[in-house]
Amino acid sequence: MWIHFAWVGVGGALGSMARYALTLVGQHCAWSSEWAILLANVLGSFLIGWAMGSLKGDAYLFAAMGFCGGFTTFSTFSSQVMHL
């Protein structure tokens, strides 16, 4: 059971880092933060849809719950909206 928590945790950490990297790329390319929010949520939605249809077990926990959960987190969206 603890290995499941580890898969979700590692996926969440990588998803959060990918979200931050996308924000930095957006700033470097002079995108407004709204475009970075939209892109992260659209990419994450497609990725979680793919994961739900094709992955099972630990791979699903890592990709869908972990990575996509960290990548499309609502708290990041809320933080960026408040920053605006």
C-alpha positions as CSV (number, residue, x, y, z in Angstrom):
1,M,0.0,0.0,0.0
2,W,2.8,2.5,0.8
3,I,4.2,2.0,-2.7
4,H,1.0,3.5,-4.0
5,F,1.5,6.6,-2.0
6,A,5.1,6.8,-3.3
7,W,3.9,6.6,-6.9
8,V,1.3,9.4,-6.4
9,G,3.9,11.5,-4.5
10,V,6.6,11.2,-7.2
11,G,4.1,11.8,-10.0
12,G,2.8,14.9,-8.1
13,A,6.2,16.3,-7.6
14,L,7.1,15.9,-11.2
15,G,3.8,17.4,-12.3
16,S,4.3,20.4,-10.0
17,M,7.8,20.9,-11.4
18,A,6.4,20.6,-15.0
19,R,3.8,23.2,-14.2
20,Y,6.4,25.6,-12.8
21,A,8.6,25.0,-15.9
22,L,5.6,25.8,-18.1
23,T,5.1,29.1,-16.2
24,L,8.8,30.0,-16.7
25,V,8.7,29.2,-20.4
26,G,5.6,31.3,-20.6
27,Q,7.3,34.2,-19.0
28,H,10.4,33.8,-21.2
29,C,8.1,33.8,-24.3
30,A,6.2,36.8,-23.0
31,W,2.9,34.9,-22.7
32,S,0.4,36.3,-20.3
33,S,-0.1,33.9,-17.3
34,E,-3.7,33.2,-18.6
35,W,-2.2,31.3,-21.5
36,A,0.1,29.2,-19.3
37,I,-3.0,28.4,-17.1
38,L,-5.0,27.4,-20.1
39,L,-2.2,25.3,-21.7
40,A,-1.5,23.5,-18.5
41,N,-5.1,22.6,-17.9
42,V,-5.8,21.6,-21.5
43,L,-2.6,19.4,-21.7
44,G,-3.4,17.9,-18.3
45,S,-7.0,17.1,-19.3
46,F,-5.9,15.3,-22.5
47,L,-3.2,13.5,-20.6
48,I,-5.6,12.3,-17.8
49,G,-8.1,11.2,-20.4
50,W,-5.4,9.1,-22.1
51,A,-4.2,7.7,-18.8
52,M,-7.7,6.7,-17.8
53,G,-8.2,4.8,-21.0
54,S,-4.9,3.1,-21.3
55,L,-3.1,2.8,-18.0
56,K,-3.8,0.6,-15.0
57,G,-2.3,0.0,-11.5
58,D,0.8,1.9,-10.5
59,A,1.2,3.6,-13.9
60,Y,-2.3,5.1,-13.5
61,L,-1.6,6.3,-10.0
62,F,1.7,7.9,-11.2
63,A,0.3,9.5,-14.3
64,A,-3.3,10.4,-13.6
65,M,-3.5,11.0,-9.9
66,G,0.1,12.1,-9.3
67,F,1.5,13.9,-12.4
68,C,-1.8,15.3,-13.7
69,G,-2.9,16.2,-10.2
70,G,0.3,18.2,-9.6
71,F,0.3,19.7,-13.2
72,T,-3.3,20.9,-13.2
73,T,-3.7,21.9,-9.6
74,F,-6.4,24.4,-8.8
75,S,-4.3,26.0,-6.1
76,T,-1.7,27.1,-8.7
77,F,-4.5,28.5,-10.8
78,S,-5.9,30.4,-7.7
79,S,-2.5,31.7,-6.9
80,Q,-1.9,33.0,-10.4
81,V,-5.3,34.6,-10.5
82,M,-4.7,36.4,-7.2
83,H,-1.3,37.5,-8.6
84,L,-3.1,39.2,-11.5
